Amino acid sequence: MVLALGLRLACAWQTRQVPTARYLVGDALGYYQWAQRIAAGDWVGAQGFYQAPLYPYLLAIAFKIFGEGVWTIRVLQAVWGAAACGCLALGTSWLFHRRAGLVAGWVLALYAPAIYFDGIVQKASLTGLLVCALIAAIAWQVSPLPSGEGLGVRALLARRWLSLAVVGLLIGLLSITRENALIWVPVLAIWAWRLPIANCRLPNESSRIARLQAVGFLVIGLAIVLFPVALRNRVVSGEWSVSTFQAGPNFYIGNHRGADGRYQPLVRGHETPAFEQADAKMLAERDIGHPLTQRQVSRYWLERAWKEIRADWTAWLRLMGLKLLFLVNHYEIADAESFYVYRDSSMLLSVLGRLCHFGTLLPFAVVGLIATWNRRAALWVLHAMIATMILAIAAFFVLGRYRFPIAILLIPFAAAGLVAFYDSRYAEAPGAVRTQRVGLAALIVGLIFAVLGNSPVQSERRLNALAWMNAGVALAQAGELTAAEPYFREALFQHPDSPEAHNNLAQLLALRGEFSEAIEHYRQVLSLHPNLPGVHFNLAVALERAGRPDEALPEYERALQLDPSDAEARAAITRLRGQTP
């Protein structure tokens, strides 16, 4: 844990000058501002939760205790990350043995994406801690019951039930941190139903009661967390929801005709949570023709997505296959911030990011799954959690931070696989020979993934362009135009056909008075995306300031045609027409 804490604090210090670490963007800015409002006294809010609430509420508590600031969050998350390594080491020790536990703790401590997530303002860090705590709680359950302590069956069952309440509490906390964790509720309910019989011999009638009590304690722990959230949503919005009202828009984003498996805003250029929520409501109400509640908006997008899926099942199945490939790839798909932008600013991430990533973790996890298959009766719950989370992510869209819980679930098996592979070197049994062969194959595959991770292919560079743009936007909005330009040009180099990359660079050049080059990039934007919001107006302004009013007038007219409420475009048209002889 000390090593994990040191690595995370060192990485935070090395990446302190990354633009998006200095000036928050996207979800990070949304969470920070939300936490500020809560800390200022807005503990209830005025509408149903659109985003999972636990993370900003914890940040608000930290702000009240330690004061506001990004460094408050980064240090807090470094502590969370170190604690997560301890929980995972303990849980893996209970699942397998002490050596595997030590290896699992080391792997998570050195796992580059985990270090990155612990250093940015993002709920992935909290998700990691809760998943590790959940694994430890489950491991305590599936480990052999203690003996020699003078405990009777009832005392042993009471101990099991108390810890099942803790499991329910943790899954509830996960569900208001990462909403798709709700998919684990039925898996854990089935697991709790089977636990008393698996560990205690009871008469049939007593065993049924014990099963019900086990599930009941799990539900009690879950309800302690989710019922207050559901009640709060009902009071402020008039509708019940145990977590958020975001499922419908997110499902549409991940499955509509034209989806590519990654995040796409409902309106291009509106990649922030505030825009997404407002756009989802505005577009749905415009299509339906009357105001909608939050649940009705979510239902609208769910139904629209299913309509498009039914229209072309084969395309949707290909899309699902693509998302599954994204999930097993070594690459960390970026959101507003990118692991690879941070890696370029941190020697620590640069080294660990090429050695300890998902591509090297997965093969050894497969070895561990094979090596521990004889214990599947006890470990099936973890197998089911991995499988259901893969399906839950693929059902929407894929980001590196969404995949992080799967990586954590795989680490105990990877640790068991590494230990089994090491031990097999000194054994001559047929099973040991098989472990050697499987482990060697996994090592080769892992090295291949590591090499590929050092030289991203063109498609990966395109995926990363948004993060470079966001870094430039953060600097530009802070007034650091000169510092922002290299980030915009890097984004354009990574993705030359990105209209957003051309648009961002054009706006920066226009702000600096370099209208000729700005006009070229604006025209590039329109050739790639003719109706991107605001581009026609910005191009018209650049043309007018460059002394070309005759060319500016039709661009103002097109801007007004796209947005009839644009008063500035209307005023400019009137002015230019008045100047025409």
Secondary structure, 3 states (H helix, E strand, C coil): CHHHHHHHHHHHHHCCCCHHHHCCCHHHHHHHHHHHHHHCCCCCCCCCCCCCCHHHHHHHHHHHHHCCCHHHHHHHHHHHHHHHHHHHHHHHHHHCCHHHHHHHHHHHHHCHHHHHHCCCCCCHHHHHHHHHHHHHHHHHHHCCCCCCCCCCHHHHHHHHHHHHHHHHHHHHHHHCCCHHHHHHHHHHHHHHHHHHHHHCCCCHHHHHHHHHHHHHHHHHHHHHHHHHHHHHHHHHHCCCCCCCCCHHHHHHHHHCCCCCCCCCCCCCCCCCHHHHHHHHHHHHHHHHCCCCCHHHHHHHHHHHHHHHHHHCHHHHHHHHHHHHHHHHCCCCCCCCCCHHHHHCCCHHHHHHCCCCCHHHHHHHHHHHHHHCHHHHHHHHHHHHHHHHHHHHHHCCCCCHHHHHHHHHHHHHHHHHHHHHHHHHCCCCCHHHHHHHHHHHHHHHHHHHHHHHHHCCCHHHHHHHHHHHHHHHHHHHHCCCHHHHHHHHHHHHHHCCCCHHHHHHHHHHHHHCCCHHHHHHHHHHHHHHCCCCCCHHHHHHHHHHHCCCHHHHHHHHHHHHHHCCCCHHHHHHHHHHHHHCC
